[in-house]
Amino acid sequence: MMQPPPAQPGMRIAEVDTPALILDLDAFEANLDHLAAQLQGTGVRLRAHAKTHKSPVIAHLQMARGAIGQCVQKVAEAEVLAWAGVPDIIVTNQVVGAQKLARLAALARITRIAICADDPRQVAAIEAAAEAAGVRIPVLVEIDVGMGRCGIDAGPDAVALAKKIAGSRHLEFRGLQAYQGSAQHMRTPEARADAVSHAADLSRRTVEQLRQQGLDCPVVGGAGTGTFAHEVASGVYTEVQCGSYCFMDADYARNTDAPGFRQALFVQATVMSTSQPGIAVLDAGLKALSTDSGFPLVWERPGLTFVGASDEHGKMTCADGSTPELGEKLLLVPGHCDPTVDRYDWYVGVRGGRVECLWPVAARGAFA
C-alpha cells in the first residue's frame, strides 16, 4: 500500500515526518549538469540507469539534460517508464520466462525497448515472444568483461550469438553490453582504470571480430558513476549507463579521486531516545536504510557515528558534547543509494530549507 506523503510543499524541512527520503534539489540538478558537461563533445551518449531512481520524473529531467534514454534491470521498471512516455529503454539484464517476455514484447508497441542475452536459448525465447506480439525487438549481447556474473565470453562466442540474433526474423542485433560493475567501487583510480582497460580491450576485440563477420555494432554500453571517464576515454564505448551520479552515497564517498558529484540524497530521521549515556537512537533502522554497503554517515554532525541498526532503530554513539536533543531531526547519507530508494514511496524535494516538491518512487518494488 502506498504511504501518504510525509510532507507538503512549503513546509520547513524540520517539519517533514520521518523517516523520509530527502532530495537536495540544488545538488541533484548540479549532478545532472556536471555529467552532461563531462560528456559534451565526446560523442559518447548517456543512457541513465533508472534502477537507481525508479522515477519517471527523474528520467525525464535526465533526458531534458541530454540523456538519450534510460536503462533498467527489470521488465517491471521498464513498464513504469514506458507508460510514462520514456521513448528509449534498454533492459540491461537477461529476462527468462514466457510471461515476462510477453510483457516486454508488449512494451515494444509504445516505446523502443531492447534487451540483453548471453545464451542462444534466451535468443530463441525472445524471438518467440516478438513473433507472438508481431514486433521487432533489438537485442544486445552481454559479454563478461571481468565481473564474473552474467555475460558470454567475449570474442568468437559473442560473435556467434550476435549472428544468431542478426539472423532472426523478429530480432535486431543492437550491439554489446559490457558492464564492469565491480570496478565502480574499487577505491583507487588506478584500480578502476586497470579494470576498465581490460573491459575495453575485450570489447574492442569483439567489435572488430563482429566487423569481420559483416556485423555492425552500433552500441557498446556499460560504465557507471565510478568509472565513466575511463570508458569514455577508451574510444570503444558509445553509451555510458551511470545511475548513482544523480544522488551519490556513502560508499561512493569512500572512493579516492571522486568524480565531482555532490551528495544529494538523504534519509531524514528523528532522535527517539537519549536514555543511555553517550548513545542516541533514531527512528530509522534496517527498514529505512540499506546497510549492504555499510552504515550511513550522519551529515554535517562530526561528533555522531551511526554504529548499529535493528528493524526500526538506528543507534549512534555521541562524542563528548555532541548528544542531539530528543526529537531533533538529522540527515543520514545512505551507504547504498539504490536499495535505500526502493524502501520509500516518495521523494521529498527540498531547496533552501523548504519542501519544493514531492515525486513518487513509481517503480518501487518493481523486481519482476
Contacts in CASP RR format, 6 or more apart in sequence:
PFRMAT RR
TARGET T0000
AUTHOR 0000-0000-0000
METHOD contacts of the structure
MODEL  1
MMQPPPAQPGMRIAEVDTPALILDLDAFEANLDHLAAQLQGTGVRLRAHA
KTHKSPVIAHLQMARGAIGQCVQKVAEAEVLAWAGVPDIIVTNQVVGAQK
LARLAALARITRIAICADDPRQVAAIEAAAEAAGVRIPVLVEIDVGMGRC
GIDAGPDAVALAKKIAGSRHLEFRGLQAYQGSAQHMRTPEARADAVSHAA
DLSRRTVEQLRQQGLDCPVVGGAGTGTFAHEVASGVYTEVQCGSYCFMDA
DYARNTDAPGFRQALFVQATVMSTSQPGIAVLDAGLKALSTDSGFPLVWE
RPGLTFVGASDEHGKMTCADGSTPELGEKLLLVPGHCDPTVDRYDWYVGV
RGGRVECLWPVAARGAFA
2 345 0 8 1.000
2 360 0 8 1.000
3 345 0 8 1.000
3 346 0 8 1.000
5 345 0 8 1.000
5 346 0 8 1.000
5 348 0 8 1.000
5 358 0 8 1.000
6 16 0 8 1.000
6 17 0 8 1.000
6 18 0 8 1.000
6 20 0 8 1.000
6 346 0 8 1.000
6 348 0 8 1.000
7 15 0 8 1.000
7 16 0 8 1.000
7 17 0 8 1.000
7 20 0 8 1.000
7 348 0 8 1.000
7 355 0 8 1.000
7 358 0 8 1.000
8 355 0 8 1.000
8 358 0 8 1.000
9 355 0 8 1.000
9 356 0 8 1.000
9 357 0 8 1.000
9 358 0 8 1.000
10 354 0 8 1.000
10 355 0 8 1.000
10 356 0 8 1.000
11 354 0 8 1.000
11 355 0 8 1.000
12 353 0 8 1.000
12 354 0 8 1.000
12 355 0 8 1.000
13 22 0 8 1.000
13 268 0 8 1.000
13 329 0 8 1.000
13 350 0 8 1.000
13 353 0 8 1.000
13 354 0 8 1.000
13 355 0 8 1.000
14 329 0 8 1.000
16 22 0 8 1.000
16 268 0 8 1.000
16 329 0 8 1.000
16 348 0 8 1.000
16 355 0 8 1.000
18 268 0 8 1.000
18 269 0 8 1.000
18 270 0 8 1.000
18 283 0 8 1.000
18 284 0 8 1.000
18 329 0 8 1.000
19 267 0 8 1.000
19 268 0 8 1.000
19 269 0 8 1.000
19 283 0 8 1.000
19 284 0 8 1.000
19 285 0 8 1.000
19 288 0 8 1.000
20 267 0 8 1.000
20 268 0 8 1.000
20 344 0 8 1.000
20 346 0 8 1.000
20 348 0 8 1.000
21 265 0 8 1.000
21 266 0 8 1.000
21 267 0 8 1.000
21 340 0 8 1.000
21 341 0 8 1.000
21 343 0 8 1.000
21 344 0 8 1.000
21 346 0 8 1.000
21 347 0 8 1.000
21 348 0 8 1.000
21 361 0 8 1.000
22 265 0 8 1.000
22 266 0 8 1.000
22 267 0 8 1.000
22 268 0 8 1.000
22 331 0 8 1.000
22 347 0 8 1.000
22 348 0 8 1.000
22 349 0 8 1.000
22 350 0 8 1.000
23 247 0 8 1.000
23 264 0 8 1.000
23 265 0 8 1.000
23 266 0 8 1.000
23 347 0 8 1.000
23 348 0 8 1.000
23 349 0 8 1.000
23 350 0 8 1.000
23 359 0 8 1.000
24 262 0 8 1.000
24 263 0 8 1.000
24 264 0 8 1.000
24 265 0 8 1.000
24 266 0 8 1.000
24 349 0 8 1.000
24 350 0 8 1.000
24 351 0 8 1.000
25 264 0 8 1.000
25 349 0 8 1.000
25 350 0 8 1.000
25 351 0 8 1.000
25 356 0 8 1.000
25 357 0 8 1.000
26 351 0 8 1.000
26 352 0 8 1.000
27 262 0 8 1.000
27 263 0 8 1.000
27 264 0 8 1.000
28 246 0 8 1.000
28 247 0 8 1.000
28 264 0 8 1.000
28 265 0 8 1.000
30 262 0 8 1.000
30 264 0 8 1.000
31 245 0 8 1.000
31 246 0 8 1.000
31 247 0 8 1.000
31 248 0 8 1.000
31 261 0 8 1.000
31 262 0 8 1.000
31 264 0 8 1.000
32 61 0 8 1.000
32 62 0 8 1.000
32 65 0 8 1.000
32 246 0 8 1.000
33 65 0 8 1.000
34 245 0 8 1.000
34 260 0 8 1.000
34 261 0 8 1.000
35 46 0 8 1.000
35 228 0 8 1.000
35 242 0 8 1.000
35 245 0 8 1.000
35 261 0 8 1.000
36 46 0 8 1.000
36 65 0 8 1.000
36 66 0 8 1.000
38 228 0 8 1.000
38 229 0 8 1.000
38 232 0 8 1.000
38 259 0 8 1.000
39 45 0 8 1.000
39 46 0 8 1.000
39 232 0 8 1.000
39 240 0 8 1.000
42 232 0 8 1.000
43 238 0 8 1.000
44 231 0 8 1.000
44 232 0 8 1.000
44 237 0 8 1.000
44 238 0 8 1.000
44 239 0 8 1.000
44 240 0 8 1.000
45 67 0 8 1.000
45 68 0 8 1.000
45 238 0 8 1.000
45 239 0 8 1.000
45 240 0 8 1.000
46 62 0 8 1.000
46 66 0 8 1.000
46 67 0 8 1.000
46 68 0 8 1.000
46 239 0 8 1.000
46 240 0 8 1.000
46 242 0 8 1.000
47 67 0 8 1.000
47 68 0 8 1.000
47 69 0 8 1.000
47 70 0 8 1.000
47 71 0 8 1.000
47 88 0 8 1.000
47 90 0 8 1.000
47 221 0 8 1.000
47 239 0 8 1.000
47 240 0 8 1.000
47 241 0 8 1.000
48 59 0 8 1.000
48 62 0 8 1.000
48 67 0 8 1.000
48 69 0 8 1.000
48 70 0 8 1.000
48 71 0 8 1.000
48 241 0 8 1.000
48 242 0 8 1.000
48 243 0 8 1.000
48 246 0 8 1.000
49 70 0 8 1.000
49 71 0 8 1.000
49 72 0 8 1.000
49 92 0 8 1.000
49 224 0 8 1.000
49 241 0 8 1.000
49 242 0 8 1.000
49 243 0 8 1.000
50 58 0 8 1.000
50 59 0 8 1.000
50 70 0 8 1.000
50 71 0 8 1.000
50 72 0 8 1.000
50 77 0 8 1.000
50 81 0 8 1.000
50 243 0 8 1.000
50 363 0 8 1.000
51 71 0 8 1.000
51 72 0 8 1.000
51 73 0 8 1.000
51 74 0 8 1.000
51 77 0 8 1.000
51 243 0 8 1.000
51 338 0 8 1.000
52 243 0 8 1.000
52 244 0 8 1.000
52 246 0 8 1.000
52 247 0 8 1.000
52 337 0 8 1.000
52 338 0 8 1.000
52 341 0 8 1.000
53 59 0 8 1.000
53 243 0 8 1.000
53 246 0 8 1.000
53 247 0 8 1.000
53 341 0 8 1.000
53 361 0 8 1.000
54 77 0 8 1.000
54 80 0 8 1.000
54 341 0 8 1.000
54 342 0 8 1.000
54 361 0 8 1.000
54 362 0 8 1.000
54 363 0 8 1.000
54 364 0 8 1.000
54 365 0 8 1.000
54 366 0 8 1.000
55 347 0 8 1.000
55 359 0 8 1.000
55 360 0 8 1.000
55 361 0 8 1.000
55 362 0 8 1.000
55 363 0 8 1.000
56 80 0 8 1.000
56 81 0 8 1.000
56 84 0 8 1.000
56 85 0 8 1.000
56 86 0 8 1.000
56 362 0 8 1.000
57 359 0 8 1.000
57 360 0 8 1.000
57 362 0 8 1.000
58 246 0 8 1.000
58 359 0 8 1.000
59 67 0 8 1.000
59 69 0 8 1.000
59 70 0 8 1.000
59 81 0 8 1.000
59 84 0 8 1.000
59 86 0 8 1.000
60 84 0 8 1.000
60 86 0 8 1.000
62 69 0 8 1.000
62 70 0 8 1.000
62 246 0 8 1.000
63 69 0 8 1.000
63 70 0 8 1.000
63 86 0 8 1.000
68 88 0 8 1.000
68 239 0 8 1.000
69 86 0 8 1.000
69 87 0 8 1.000
69 88 0 8 1.000
69 89 0 8 1.000
70 81 0 8 1.000
70 86 0 8 1.000
70 88 0 8 1.000
70 89 0 8 1.000
70 90 0 8 1.000
71 89 0 8 1.000
71 90 0 8 1.000
71 91 0 8 1.000
71 92 0 8 1.000
71 241 0 8 1.000
72 78 0 8 1.000
72 81 0 8 1.000
72 89 0 8 1.000
72 90 0 8 1.000
72 91 0 8 1.000
72 92 0 8 1.000
72 93 0 8 1.000
72 363 0 8 1.000
73 91 0 8 1.000
73 92 0 8 1.000
73 93 0 8 1.000
74 91 0 8 1.000
74 93 0 8 1.000
74 366 0 8 1.000
74 367 0 8 1.000
74 368 0 8 1.000
75 91 0 8 1.000
75 95 0 8 1.000
75 100 0 8 1.000
75 103 0 8 1.000
75 104 0 8 1.000
75 107 0 8 1.000
75 368 0 8 1.000
76 363 0 8 1.000
76 365 0 8 1.000
76 366 0 8 1.000
76 367 0 8 1.000
76 368 0 8 1.000
77 363 0 8 1.000
77 366 0 8 1.000
78 89 0 8 1.000
78 91 0 8 1.000
78 104 0 8 1.000
78 107 0 8 1.000
78 113 0 8 1.000
79 103 0 8 1.000
79 107 0 8 1.000
79 366 0 8 1.000
80 362 0 8 1.000
80 363 0 8 1.000
80 366 0 8 1.000
81 89 0 8 1.000
81 111 0 8 1.000
81 363 0 8 1.000
82 89 0 8 1.000
82 107 0 8 1.000
82 110 0 8 1.000
82 111 0 8 1.000
82 113 0 8 1.000
83 110 0 8 1.000
84 362 0 8 1.000
85 110 0 8 1.000
85 111 0 8 1.000
86 111 0 8 1.000
87 111 0 8 1.000
87 112 0 8 1.000
88 111 0 8 1.000
88 112 0 8 1.000
89 107 0 8 1.000
89 111 0 8 1.000
89 112 0 8 1.000
89 113 0 8 1.000
89 114 0 8 1.000
90 113 0 8 1.000
90 114 0 8 1.000
90 115 0 8 1.000
90 116 0 8 1.000
90 140 0 8 1.000
90 177 0 8 1.000
91 104 0 8 1.000
91 113 0 8 1.000
91 114 0 8 1.000
91 115 0 8 1.000
91 116 0 8 1.000
92 116 0 8 1.000
92 142 0 8 1.000
92 177 0 8 1.000
92 179 0 8 1.000
92 222 0 8 1.000
92 241 0 8 1.000
93 115 0 8 1.000
93 116 0 8 1.000
93 150 0 8 1.000
94 115 0 8 1.000
94 116 0 8 1.000
94 117 0 8 1.000
94 118 0 8 1.000
94 119 0 8 1.000
94 122 0 8 1.000
94 142 0 8 1.000
94 150 0 8 1.000
95 101 0 8 1.000
95 104 0 8 1.000
95 115 0 8 1.000
95 122 0 8 1.000
95 126 0 8 1.000
96 122 0 8 1.000
96 125 0 8 1.000
97 125 0 8 1.000
98 125 0 8 1.000
98 128 0 8 1.000
98 129 0 8 1.000
100 368 0 8 1.000
101 125 0 8 1.000
101 126 0 8 1.000
101 128 0 8 1.000
101 129 0 8 1.000
102 129 0 8 1.000
102 132 0 8 1.000
102 133 0 8 1.000
104 113 0 8 1.000
104 115 0 8 1.000
104 129 0 8 1.000
104 137 0 8 1.000
105 129 0 8 1.000
105 130 0 8 1.000
105 132 0 8 1.000
105 133 0 8 1.000
105 134 0 8 1.000
105 135 0 8 1.000
105 137 0 8 1.000
106 133 0 8 1.000
107 113 0 8 1.000
108 130 0 8 1.000
108 133 0 8 1.000
108 135 0 8 1.000
108 136 0 8 1.000
108 137 0 8 1.000
109 133 0 8 1.000
109 135 0 8 1.000
112 138 0 8 1.000
113 137 0 8 1.000
113 138 0 8 1.000
114 137 0 8 1.000
114 138 0 8 1.000
114 139 0 8 1.000
114 140 0 8 1.000
114 174 0 8 1.000
115 126 0 8 1.000
115 137 0 8 1.000
115 138 0 8 1.000
115 139 0 8 1.000
115 140 0 8 1.000
116 139 0 8 1.000
116 140 0 8 1.000
116 141 0 8 1.000
116 142 0 8 1.000
116 150 0 8 1.000
116 177 0 8 1.000
117 123 0 8 1.000
117 126 0 8 1.000
117 139 0 8 1.000
117 140 0 8 1.000
117 141 0 8 1.000
117 142 0 8 1.000
117 161 0 8 1.000
117 165 0 8 1.000
118 141 0 8 1.000
118 142 0 8 1.000
118 143 0 8 1.000
118 144 0 8 1.000
118 150 0 8 1.000
118 151 0 8 1.000
118 152 0 8 1.000
118 161 0 8 1.000
119 152 0 8 1.000
119 161 0 8 1.000
120 161 0 8 1.000
120 164 0 8 1.000
123 139 0 8 1.000
123 161 0 8 1.000
123 164 0 8 1.000
123 165 0 8 1.000
123 168 0 8 1.000
123 171 0 8 1.000
126 137 0 8 1.000
126 139 0 8 1.000
126 171 0 8 1.000
127 168 0 8 1.000
127 169 0 8 1.000
127 170 0 8 1.000
127 171 0 8 1.000
129 137 0 8 1.000
130 136 0 8 1.000
130 137 0 8 1.000
130 170 0 8 1.000
130 171 0 8 1.000
131 169 0 8 1.000
131 170 0 8 1.000
134 170 0 8 1.000
135 170 0 8 1.000
136 170 0 8 1.000
136 171 0 8 1.000
136 172 0 8 1.000
137 170 0 8 1.000
137 171 0 8 1.000
137 172 0 8 1.000
138 171 0 8 1.000
138 172 0 8 1.000
138 173 0 8 1.000
138 174 0 8 1.000
139 165 0 8 1.000
139 171 0 8 1.000
139 172 0 8 1.000
139 173 0 8 1.000
139 174 0 8 1.000
140 174 0 8 1.000
140 175 0 8 1.000
140 176 0 8 1.000
140 177 0 8 1.000
140 219 0 8 1.000
140 221 0 8 1.000
141 152 0 8 1.000
141 158 0 8 1.000
141 161 0 8 1.000
141 162 0 8 1.000
141 165 0 8 1.000
141 173 0 8 1.000
141 175 0 8 1.000
141 176 0 8 1.000
141 177 0 8 1.000
142 150 0 8 1.000
142 151 0 8 1.000
142 152 0 8 1.000
142 176 0 8 1.000
142 177 0 8 1.000
142 178 0 8 1.000
142 179 0 8 1.000
143 151 0 8 1.000
143 152 0 8 1.000
143 153 0 8 1.000
143 154 0 8 1.000
143 155 0 8 1.000
143 158 0 8 1.000
143 176 0 8 1.000
143 177 0 8 1.000
143 178 0 8 1.000
143 202 0 8 1.000
143 203 0 8 1.000
143 206 0 8 1.000
144 150 0 8 1.000
144 151 0 8 1.000
144 152 0 8 1.000
144 153 0 8 1.000
144 154 0 8 1.000
145 154 0 8 1.000
145 178 0 8 1.000
145 179 0 8 1.000
145 180 0 8 1.000
145 198 0 8 1.000
145 199 0 8 1.000
145 202 0 8 1.000
145 203 0 8 1.000
146 180 0 8 1.000
146 182 0 8 1.000
146 195 0 8 1.000
146 198 0 8 1.000
146 199 0 8 1.000
146 202 0 8 1.000
147 179 0 8 1.000
147 180 0 8 1.000
147 181 0 8 1.000
147 182 0 8 1.000
151 177 0 8 1.000
152 158 0 8 1.000
152 161 0 8 1.000
154 178 0 8 1.000
154 202 0 8 1.000
154 203 0 8 1.000
154 205 0 8 1.000
154 206 0 8 1.000
155 202 0 8 1.000
155 205 0 8 1.000
155 206 0 8 1.000
155 209 0 8 1.000
156 209 0 8 1.000
158 176 0 8 1.000
158 206 0 8 1.000
158 209 0 8 1.000
158 210 0 8 1.000
159 206 0 8 1.000
159 209 0 8 1.000
159 210 0 8 1.000
159 213 0 8 1.000
159 215 0 8 1.000
162 173 0 8 1.000
162 175 0 8 1.000
162 210 0 8 1.000
162 213 0 8 1.000
162 215 0 8 1.000
162 217 0 8 1.000
163 213 0 8 1.000
163 215 0 8 1.000
165 171 0 8 1.000
165 172 0 8 1.000
165 173 0 8 1.000
166 172 0 8 1.000
166 173 0 8 1.000
166 215 0 8 1.000
173 215 0 8 1.000
174 218 0 8 1.000
174 219 0 8 1.000
175 217 0 8 1.000
175 218 0 8 1.000
175 219 0 8 1.000
175 220 0 8 1.000
176 203 0 8 1.000
176 206 0 8 1.000
176 207 0 8 1.000
176 217 0 8 1.000
176 219 0 8 1.000
176 220 0 8 1.000
176 221 0 8 1.000
177 221 0 8 1.000
177 222 0 8 1.000
178 199 0 8 1.000
178 202 0 8 1.000
178 203 0 8 1.000
178 220 0 8 1.000
178 221 0 8 1.000
178 222 0 8 1.000
178 237 0 8 1.000
179 221 0 8 1.000
179 222 0 8 1.000
179 223 0 8 1.000
179 224 0 8 1.000
179 241 0 8 1.000
180 195 0 8 1.000
180 196 0 8 1.000
180 198 0 8 1.000
180 199 0 8 1.000
180 222 0 8 1.000
180 227 0 8 1.000
181 224 0 8 1.000
182 195 0 8 1.000
183 191 0 8 1.000
183 192 0 8 1.000
183 195 0 8 1.000
183 196 0 8 1.000
183 199 0 8 1.000
183 226 0 8 1.000
183 227 0 8 1.000
184 192 0 8 1.000
184 224 0 8 1.000
184 225 0 8 1.000
184 226 0 8 1.000
184 227 0 8 1.000
184 252 0 8 1.000
185 226 0 8 1.000
185 251 0 8 1.000
185 252 0 8 1.000
185 254 0 8 1.000
185 255 0 8 1.000
185 293 0 8 1.000
186 192 0 8 1.000
186 195 0 8 1.000
186 255 0 8 1.000
187 254 0 8 1.000
187 255 0 8 1.000
187 256 0 8 1.000
188 256 0 8 1.000
188 257 0 8 1.000
189 256 0 8 1.000
189 257 0 8 1.000
192 226 0 8 1.000
192 227 0 8 1.000
192 230 0 8 1.000
192 255 0 8 1.000
193 230 0 8 1.000
195 227 0 8 1.000
196 223 0 8 1.000
196 227 0 8 1.000
196 230 0 8 1.000
196 231 0 8 1.000
196 234 0 8 1.000
197 230 0 8 1.000
197 234 0 8 1.000
199 231 0 8 1.000
200 230 0 8 1.000
200 231 0 8 1.000
200 234 0 8 1.000
200 235 0 8 1.000
200 236 0 8 1.000
200 237 0 8 1.000
203 220 0 8 1.000
203 234 0 8 1.000
203 236 0 8 1.000
203 237 0 8 1.000
204 234 0 8 1.000
204 236 0 8 1.000
206 217 0 8 1.000
207 217 0 8 1.000
207 220 0 8 1.000
207 236 0 8 1.000
210 216 0 8 1.000
210 217 0 8 1.000
211 217 0 8 1.000
218 238 0 8 1.000
219 238 0 8 1.000
219 239 0 8 1.000
220 236 0 8 1.000
220 237 0 8 1.000
220 238 0 8 1.000
220 239 0 8 1.000
221 231 0 8 1.000
221 237 0 8 1.000
221 238 0 8 1.000
221 239 0 8 1.000
221 240 0 8 1.000
221 241 0 8 1.000
222 231 0 8 1.000
222 237 0 8 1.000
222 239 0 8 1.000
222 240 0 8 1.000
222 241 0 8 1.000
223 230 0 8 1.000
223 231 0 8 1.000
223 232 0 8 1.000
223 237 0 8 1.000
223 239 0 8 1.000
223 240 0 8 1.000
223 241 0 8 1.000
223 242 0 8 1.000
224 231 0 8 1.000
224 240 0 8 1.000
224 241 0 8 1.000
224 242 0 8 1.000
224 243 0 8 1.000
224 244 0 8 1.000
224 245 0 8 1.000
225 242 0 8 1.000
225 243 0 8 1.000
225 244 0 8 1.000
225 245 0 8 1.000
225 248 0 8 1.000
225 252 0 8 1.000
225 259 0 8 1.000
225 261 0 8 1.000
226 242 0 8 1.000
226 252 0 8 1.000
226 255 0 8 1.000
226 259 0 8 1.000
228 240 0 8 1.000
228 242 0 8 1.000
228 245 0 8 1.000
228 259 0 8 1.000
229 259 0 8 1.000
231 237 0 8 1.000
231 240 0 8 1.000
232 240 0 8 1.000
244 252 0 8 1.000
244 337 0 8 1.000
244 338 0 8 1.000
245 259 0 8 1.000
245 261 0 8 1.000
246 264 0 8 1.000
247 263 0 8 1.000
247 264 0 8 1.000
247 265 0 8 1.000
247 337 0 8 1.000
247 341 0 8 1.000
248 261 0 8 1.000
248 262 0 8 1.000
248 263 0 8 1.000
248 264 0 8 1.000
248 265 0 8 1.000
248 337 0 8 1.000
249 263 0 8 1.000
249 265 0 8 1.000
249 293 0 8 1.000
249 333 0 8 1.000
249 334 0 8 1.000
249 335 0 8 1.000
249 336 0 8 1.000
249 337 0 8 1.000
249 340 0 8 1.000
250 293 0 8 1.000
250 294 0 8 1.000
250 295 0 8 1.000
250 296 0 8 1.000
250 297 0 8 1.000
250 333 0 8 1.000
250 334 0 8 1.000
250 335 0 8 1.000
250 336 0 8 1.000
251 293 0 8 1.000
251 294 0 8 1.000
251 335 0 8 1.000
251 336 0 8 1.000
252 258 0 8 1.000
252 261 0 8 1.000
253 263 0 8 1.000
253 297 0 8 1.000
253 333 0 8 1.000
263 299 0 8 1.000
263 333 0 8 1.000
265 333 0 8 1.000
265 334 0 8 1.000
265 337 0 8 1.000
265 340 0 8 1.000
265 341 0 8 1.000
266 299 0 8 1.000
266 331 0 8 1.000
266 332 0 8 1.000
266 333 0 8 1.000
266 334 0 8 1.000
267 284 0 8 1.000
267 288 0 8 1.000
267 289 0 8 1.000
267 296 0 8 1.000
267 331 0 8 1.000
267 332 0 8 1.000
267 334 0 8 1.000
267 340 0 8 1.000
268 329 0 8 1.000
268 330 0 8 1.000
268 331 0 8 1.000
268 332 0 8 1.000
268 348 0 8 1.000
269 282 0 8 1.000
269 283 0 8 1.000
269 284 0 8 1.000
269 288 0 8 1.000
269 314 0 8 1.000
269 329 0 8 1.000
269 330 0 8 1.000
269 332 0 8 1.000
270 282 0 8 1.000
270 283 0 8 1.000
270 327 0 8 1.000
270 328 0 8 1.000
270 329 0 8 1.000
270 330 0 8 1.000
271 280 0 8 1.000
271 281 0 8 1.000
271 282 0 8 1.000
271 324 0 8 1.000
271 325 0 8 1.000
271 326 0 8 1.000
271 327 0 8 1.000
271 328 0 8 1.000
271 329 0 8 1.000
271 330 0 8 1.000
272 281 0 8 1.000
272 282 0 8 1.000
272 283 0 8 1.000
272 313 0 8 1.000
272 326 0 8 1.000
272 327 0 8 1.000
273 280 0 8 1.000
273 281 0 8 1.000
273 326 0 8 1.000
274 280 0 8 1.000
274 281 0 8 1.000
274 323 0 8 1.000
274 324 0 8 1.000
274 325 0 8 1.000
274 326 0 8 1.000
278 317 0 8 1.000
278 318 0 8 1.000
278 323 0 8 1.000
279 315 0 8 1.000
279 316 0 8 1.000
279 317 0 8 1.000
279 318 0 8 1.000
280 304 0 8 1.000
280 315 0 8 1.000
280 316 0 8 1.000
280 318 0 8 1.000
280 323 0 8 1.000
280 324 0 8 1.000
281 313 0 8 1.000
281 314 0 8 1.000
281 315 0 8 1.000
281 316 0 8 1.000
282 306 0 8 1.000
282 313 0 8 1.000
282 314 0 8 1.000
282 315 0 8 1.000
282 316 0 8 1.000
282 330 0 8 1.000
282 332 0 8 1.000
283 312 0 8 1.000
283 313 0 8 1.000
283 314 0 8 1.000
284 314 0 8 1.000
284 332 0 8 1.000
285 309 0 8 1.000
285 310 0 8 1.000
285 311 0 8 1.000
285 312 0 8 1.000
285 313 0 8 1.000
285 314 0 8 1.000
286 309 0 8 1.000
286 310 0 8 1.000
286 311 0 8 1.000
287 311 0 8 1.000
287 312 0 8 1.000
287 343 0 8 1.000
288 312 0 8 1.000
288 340 0 8 1.000
288 343 0 8 1.000
289 295 0 8 1.000
289 296 0 8 1.000
289 309 0 8 1.000
289 332 0 8 1.000
289 334 0 8 1.000
289 335 0 8 1.000
289 340 0 8 1.000
289 343 0 8 1.000
290 334 0 8 1.000
290 335 0 8 1.000
290 336 0 8 1.000
290 338 0 8 1.000
290 339 0 8 1.000
290 340 0 8 1.000
290 343 0 8 1.000
291 309 0 8 1.000
291 335 0 8 1.000
291 336 0 8 1.000
292 336 0 8 1.000
292 339 0 8 1.000
293 335 0 8 1.000
293 336 0 8 1.000
294 335 0 8 1.000
294 336 0 8 1.000
295 306 0 8 1.000
295 307 0 8 1.000
295 308 0 8 1.000
295 309 0 8 1.000
295 335 0 8 1.000
296 306 0 8 1.000
296 332 0 8 1.000
296 333 0 8 1.000
296 334 0 8 1.000
296 335 0 8 1.000
297 306 0 8 1.000
297 332 0 8 1.000
297 333 0 8 1.000
297 335 0 8 1.000
298 304 0 8 1.000
298 305 0 8 1.000
298 306 0 8 1.000
298 316 0 8 1.000
298 330 0 8 1.000
298 331 0 8 1.000
298 332 0 8 1.000
298 333 0 8 1.000
299 330 0 8 1.000
299 331 0 8 1.000
299 332 0 8 1.000
299 333 0 8 1.000
300 331 0 8 1.000
301 322 0 8 1.000
301 324 0 8 1.000
301 330 0 8 1.000
302 319 0 8 1.000
302 322 0 8 1.000
303 318 0 8 1.000
303 319 0 8 1.000
303 322 0 8 1.000
304 316 0 8 1.000
304 317 0 8 1.000
304 318 0 8 1.000
304 319 0 8 1.000
304 322 0 8 1.000
304 324 0 8 1.000
304 330 0 8 1.000
305 316 0 8 1.000
305 317 0 8 1.000
306 314 0 8 1.000
306 315 0 8 1.000
306 316 0 8 1.000
306 332 0 8 1.000
307 315 0 8 1.000
307 316 0 8 1.000
307 317 0 8 1.000
308 314 0 8 1.000
308 315 0 8 1.000
309 315 0 8 1.000
318 324 0 8 1.000
324 330 0 8 1.000
334 340 0 8 1.000
341 361 0 8 1.000
341 364 0 8 1.000
342 361 0 8 1.000
342 364 0 8 1.000
342 365 0 8 1.000
343 364 0 8 1.000
344 361 0 8 1.000
344 364 0 8 1.000
345 360 0 8 1.000
345 361 0 8 1.000
345 364 0 8 1.000
346 358 0 8 1.000
346 359 0 8 1.000
346 360 0 8 1.000
346 361 0 8 1.000
347 357 0 8 1.000
347 358 0 8 1.000
347 359 0 8 1.000
347 360 0 8 1.000
347 361 0 8 1.000
348 355 0 8 1.000
348 358 0 8 1.000
349 355 0 8 1.000
349 356 0 8 1.000
349 357 0 8 1.000
349 358 0 8 1.000
349 359 0 8 1.000
350 356 0 8 1.000
END
